[in-house]
Amino acid sequence: MPNNSLKCPNCNATVTTYRNPFPTVDIIIRQGEQIVLIERKNEPFGWALPGGFVDYGESLEQAALREAQEETALDLKHLKQFHAYSEPDRDPRQHNISVVFTAEGEGLLCGGDDAAQAKLFYLDALPQLCFDHAKILADYRNSLTG
């Protein structure tokens, strides 16, 4: 569905523009009985799953591995797609579609890039979360018991 029309500066023809959601990834990284969360450096501030935007020319899996390394310094093992989340209001900044992965994290946890810090949490003792990450982790918790 077109969102806007522009005029070509060379020929004055009307050009229709389209606005599409942005692809992102989030990763539920396990270390033992805990999961990794990052405290965001940028708005919206708060705790969140590690993740971010998929770069052009990058697969979803490559994006998940890159974002995990940038934000947590962890290498991932057993990367597996979990679910996709696409509610238009899931991110207050814009319409982002996230493919969520699960994985085991290896290495020394350390916040970096967009993460002020990275920390381990038990699923039954989570801080307040940004975006729809509380729903994602509730779905994840239900998948473990179901």
Phi and psi in degrees as GROMACS dihedral restraints (atoms count N, CA, C in turn):
[ dihedral_restraints ]
;  ai    aj    ak    al  type     phi  dphi    fc
    3     4     5     6     1   -66.6    20    10
    4     5     6     7     1   144.8    20    10
    6     7     8     9     1  -109.4    20    10
    7     8     9    10     1   -20.5    20    10
    9    10    11    12     1  -164.5    20    10
   10    11    12    13     1   156.8    20    10
   12    13    14    15     1  -122.8    20    10
   13    14    15    16     1   142.4    20    10
   15    16    17    18     1  -125.5    20    10
   16    17    18    19     1   158.8    20    10
   18    19    20    21     1  -102.2    20    10
   19    20    21    22     1   131.0    20    10
   21    22    23    24     1   -66.9    20    10
   22    23    24    25     1   128.5    20    10
   24    25    26    27     1   -69.5    20    10
   25    26    27    28     1   -19.3    20    10
   27    28    29    30     1   -89.1    20    10
   28    29    30    31     1   -45.1    20    10
   30    31    32    33     1  -116.4    20    10
   31    32    33    34     1    -4.6    20    10
   33    34    35    36     1    67.6    20    10
   34    35    36    37     1    13.0    20    10
   36    37    38    39     1   -71.7    20    10
   37    38    39    40     1   150.1    20    10
   39    40    41    42     1   -80.4    20    10
   40    41    42    43     1   128.1    20    10
   42    43    44    45     1  -115.1    20    10
   43    44    45    46     1   125.5    20    10
   45    46    47    48     1   -85.3    20    10
   46    47    48    49     1   133.3    20    10
   48    49    50    51     1  -110.0    20    10
   49    50    51    52     1   153.0    20    10
   51    52    53    54     1  -123.3    20    10
   52    53    54    55     1   147.4    20    10
   54    55    56    57     1  -117.0    20    10
   55    56    57    58     1   122.3    20    10
   57    58    59    60     1  -120.2    20    10
   58    59    60    61     1   155.5    20    10
   60    61    62    63     1   -64.6    20    10
   61    62    63    64     1   158.3    20    10
   63    64    65    66     1   -98.9    20    10
   64    65    66    67     1   135.0    20    10
   66    67    68    69     1   -80.4    20    10
   67    68    69    70     1   133.7    20    10
   69    70    71    72     1  -134.9    20    10
   70    71    72    73     1   168.3    20    10
   72    73    74    75     1  -129.4    20    10
   73    74    75    76     1   149.3    20    10
   75    76    77    78     1  -130.9    20    10
   76    77    78    79     1   150.3    20    10
   78    79    80    81     1  -130.2    20    10
   79    80    81    82     1   126.5    20    10
   81    82    83    84     1   -89.6    20    10
   82    83    84    85     1   102.6    20    10
   84    85    86    87     1  -100.8    20    10
   85    86    87    88     1   121.2    20    10
   87    88    89    90     1   -94.9    20    10
   88    89    90    91     1   138.9    20    10
   90    91    92    93     1  -133.6    20    10
   91    92    93    94     1   105.6    20    10
   93    94    95    96     1    64.3    20    10
   94    95    96    97     1  -128.5    20    10
   96    97    98    99     1   -92.3    20    10
   97    98    99   100     1     5.2    20    10
   99   100   101   102     1  -115.7    20    10
  100   101   102   103     1   166.1    20    10
  102   103   104   105     1  -120.7    20    10
  103   104   105   106     1   157.8    20    10
  105   106   107   108     1   -92.0    20    10
  106   107   108   109     1   131.1    20    10
  108   109   110   111     1  -125.2    20    10
  109   110   111   112     1   153.1    20    10
  111   112   113   114     1  -115.3    20    10
  112   113   114   115     1   147.6    20    10
  114   115   116   117     1   -94.4    20    10
  115   116   117   118     1   120.2    20    10
  117   118   119   120     1   -70.5    20    10
  118   119   120   121     1   137.3    20    10
  120   121   122   123     1   -81.2    20    10
  121   122   123   124     1   -24.5    20    10
  123   124   125   126     1  -116.4    20    10
  124   125   126   127     1   161.9    20    10
  126   127   128   129     1   -65.9    20    10
  127   128   129   130     1   143.9    20    10
  129   130   131   132     1   -73.6    20    10
  130   131   132   133     1   134.4    20    10
  132   133   134   135     1   -75.6    20    10
  133   134   135   136     1   156.5    20    10
  135   136   137   138     1   131.0    20    10
  136   137   138   139     1  -170.1    20    10
  138   139   140   141     1   -91.7    20    10
  139   140   141   142     1   144.9    20    10
  141   142   143   144     1  -155.7    20    10
  142   143   144   145     1   165.3    20    10
  144   145   146   147     1   -69.5    20    10
  145   146   147   148     1   148.3    20    10
  147   148   149   150     1   -63.3    20    10
  148   149   150   151     1   145.5    20    10
  150   151   152   153     1   162.4    20    10
  151   152   153   154     1  -175.3    20    10
  153   154   155   156     1   169.9    20    10
  154   155   156   157     1  -165.5    20    10
  156   157   158   159     1   -76.7    20    10
  157   158   159   160     1   146.2    20    10
  159   160   161   162     1   -81.8    20    10
  160   161   162   163     1   127.0    20    10
  162   163   164   165     1   -78.2    20    10
  163   164   165   166     1   151.4    20    10
  165   166   167   168     1   -58.6    20    10
  166   167   168   169     1   132.9    20    10
  168   169   170   171     1    84.0    20    10
  169   170   171   172     1     5.4    20    10
  171   172   173   174     1  -111.6    20    10
  172   173   174   175     1   138.8    20    10
  174   175   176   177     1   -76.8    20    10
  175   176   177   178     1   163.9    20    10
  177   178   179   180     1   -58.8    20    10
  178   179   180   181     1   -41.9    20    10
  180   181   182   183     1   -64.6    20    10
  181   182   183   184     1   -42.6    20    10
  183   184   185   186     1   -62.6    20    10
  184   185   186   187     1   -40.0    20    10
  186   187   188   189     1   -62.9    20    10
  187   188   189   190     1   -42.4    20    10
  189   190   191   192     1   -62.9    20    10
  190   191   192   193     1   -44.9    20    10
  192   193   194   195     1   -63.2    20    10
  193   194   195   196     1   -43.4    20    10
  195   196   197   198     1   -64.7    20    10
  196   197   198   199     1   -49.3    20    10
  198   199   200   201     1   -61.9    20    10
  199   200   201   202     1   -41.0    20    10
  201   202   203   204     1   -60.6    20    10
  202   203   204   205     1   -44.4    20    10
  204   205   206   207     1   -65.8    20    10
  205   206   207   208     1   -44.1    20    10
  207   208   209   210     1   -66.0    20    10
  208   209   210   211     1   -41.0    20    10
  210   211   212   213     1   -93.5    20    10
  211   212   213   214     1   -22.1    20    10
  213   214   215   216     1  -127.7    20    10
  214   215   216   217     1   -12.3    20    10
  216   217   218   219     1    66.6    20    10
  217   218   219   220     1    12.9    20    10
  219   220   221   222     1   -95.1    20    10
  220   221   222   223     1   145.9    20    10
  222   223   224   225     1   -91.4    20    10
  223   224   225   226     1   146.6    20    10
  225   226   227   228     1  -106.9    20    10
  226   227   228   229     1   139.3    20    10
  228   229   230   231     1  -120.7    20    10
  229   230   231   232     1   149.4    20    10
  231   232   233   234     1    59.2    20    10
  232   233   234   235     1    44.6    20    10
  234   235   236   237     1   -66.0    20    10
  235   236   237   238     1   128.2    20    10
  237   238   239   240     1  -145.3    20    10
  238   239   240   241     1   136.3    20    10
  240   241   242   243     1   -66.2    20    10
  241   242   243   244     1   137.6    20    10
  243   244   245   246     1  -105.1    20    10
  244   245   246   247     1   -70.1    20    10
  246   247   248   249     1  -151.7    20    10
  247   248   249   250     1   168.5    20    10
  249   250   251   252     1  -114.3    20    10
  250   251   252   253     1   143.8    20    10
  252   253   254   255     1  -126.5    20    10
  253   254   255   256     1   128.0    20    10
  255   256   257   258     1  -137.2    20    10
  256   257   258   259     1    11.4    20    10
  258   259   260   261     1   -56.5    20    10
  259   260   261   262     1   130.5    20    10
  261   262   263   264     1   -57.7    20    10
  262   263   264   265     1   -25.6    20    10
  264   265   266   267     1  -102.5    20    10
  265   266   267   268     1    16.1    20    10
  267   268   269   270     1   -68.1    20    10
  268   269   270   271     1   -23.8    20    10
  270   271   272   273     1  -126.2    20    10
  271   272   273   274     1   124.1    20    10
  273   274   275   276     1   -66.4    20    10
  274   275   276   277     1   -14.5    20    10
  276   277   278   279     1   -81.5    20    10
  277   278   279   280     1   -37.4    20    10
  279   280   281   282     1  -176.1    20    10
  280   281   282   283     1   175.6    20    10
  282   283   284   285     1   -80.5    20    10
  283   284   285   286     1   106.0    20    10
  285   286   287   288     1  -114.4    20    10
  286   287   288   289     1   138.0    20    10
  288   289   290   291     1  -105.3    20    10
  289   290   291   292     1   126.1    20    10
  291   292   293   294     1  -113.1    20    10
  292   293   294   295     1   131.0    20    10
  294   295   296   297     1   -97.9    20    10
  295   296   297   298     1   121.4    20    10
  297   298   299   300     1   -98.5    20    10
  298   299   300   301     1   135.4    20    10
  300   301   302   303     1  -115.3    20    10
  301   302   303   304     1   158.2    20    10
  303   304   305   306     1  -117.3    20    10
  304   305   306   307     1   152.4    20    10
  306   307   308   309     1  -166.6    20    10
  307   308   309   310     1   165.3    20    10
  309   310   311   312     1  -100.4    20    10
  310   311   312   313     1   135.1    20    10
  312   313   314   315     1   -96.9    20    10
  313   314   315   316     1   136.4    20    10
  315   316   317   318     1  -123.0    20    10
  316   317   318   319     1   139.3    20    10
  318   319   320   321     1   118.9    20    10
  319   320   321   322     1  -171.4    20    10
  321   322   323   324     1   -94.5    20    10
  322   323   324   325     1   117.8    20    10
  324   325   326   327     1   -66.7    20    10
  325   326   327   328     1   128.3    20    10
  327   328   329   330     1  -155.7    20    10
  328   329   330   331     1   125.2    20    10
  330   331   332   333     1   -69.3    20    10
  331   332   333   334     1   141.2    20    10
  333   334   335   336     1  -155.4    20    10
  334   335   336   337     1   176.0    20    10
  336   337   338   339     1    56.6    20    10
  337   338   339   340     1  -113.1    20    10
  339   340   341   342     1   -83.4    20    10
  340   341   342   343     1     0.3    20    10
  342   343   344   345     1  -102.4    20    10
  343   344   345   346     1   121.2    20    10
  345   346   347   348     1   -66.3    20    10
  346   347   348   349     1   -36.6    20    10
  348   349   350   351     1  -158.5    20    10
  349   350   351   352     1   160.8    20    10
  351   352   353   354     1  -126.6    20    10
  352   353   354   355     1   139.5    20    10
  354   355   356   357     1  -147.9    20    10
  355   356   357   358     1   154.8    20    10
  357   358   359   360     1   -93.6    20    10
  358   359   360   361     1   140.3    20    10
  360   361   362   363     1  -136.7    20    10
  361   362   363   364     1   146.9    20    10
  363   364   365   366     1   -79.8    20    10
  364   365   366   367     1   147.1    20    10
  366   367   368   369     1   -60.3    20    10
  367   368   369   370     1   -26.6    20    10
  369   370   371   372     1   -94.0    20    10
  370   371   372   373     1    11.0    20    10
  372   373   374   375     1  -142.9    20    10
  373   374   375   376     1    56.1    20    10
  375   376   377   378     1   -89.2    20    10
  376   377   378   379     1   147.0    20    10
  378   379   380   381     1   -76.0    20    10
  379   380   381   382     1   176.3    20    10
  381   382   383   384     1   -62.9    20    10
  382   383   384   385     1   134.9    20    10
  384   385   386   387     1  -113.1    20    10
  385   386   387   388     1   150.1    20    10
  387   388   389   390     1   -79.1    20    10
  388   389   390   391     1   168.4    20    10
  390   391   392   393     1    55.9    20    10
  391   392   393   394     1  -139.6    20    10
  393   394   395   396     1  -106.7    20    10
  394   395   396   397     1    26.6    20    10
  396   397   398   399     1   -68.1    20    10
  397   398   399   400     1   -24.7    20    10
  399   400   401   402     1   -65.7    20    10
  400   401   402   403     1   -41.1    20    10
  402   403   404   405     1   -64.9    20    10
  403   404   405   406     1   -44.3    20    10
  405   406   407   408     1   -58.0    20    10
  406   407   408   409     1   -46.3    20    10
  408   409   410   411     1   -72.4    20    10
  409   410   411   412     1   -28.5    20    10
  411   412   413   414     1   -66.2    20    10
  412   413   414   415     1   -42.6    20    10
  414   415   416   417     1   -62.1    20    10
  415   416   417   418     1   -41.2    20    10
  417   418   419   420     1   -63.3    20    10
  418   419   420   421     1   -47.1    20    10
  420   421   422   423     1   -58.7    20    10
  421   422   423   424     1   -43.2    20    10
  423   424   425   426     1   -63.6    20    10
  424   425   426   427     1   -34.1    20    10
  426   427   428   429     1   -68.8    20    10
  427   428   429   430     1   -26.3    20    10
  429   430   431   432     1   -75.4    20    10
  430   431   432   433     1   -29.1    20    10
  432   433   434   435     1   -99.8    20    10
  433   434   435   436     1   -13.1    20    10
